[in-house]
């Protein structure tokens, strides 16, 4: 049986990685919504001005 400290040394980085994946996706979607709402993206602004 492996020591508890060694087990946590391997488990905690995986928990941080698995938690960071949906966090990055949500952050990407939130930044896209903010950029679209504030008309920062030029593609949306040009279609609205015409």
MODELLER restraints for C-alpha pairs under 7 A, 6 or more apart:
rsr = mdl.restraints
at = mdl.atoms
rsr.add(forms.Gaussian(group=physical.xy_distance, feature=features.Distance(at['CA:35:A'], at['CA:41:A']), mean=6.06, stdev=0.5))
rsr.add(forms.Gaussian(group=physical.xy_distance, feature=features.Distance(at['CA:39:A'], at['CA:45:A']), mean=5.70, stdev=0.5))
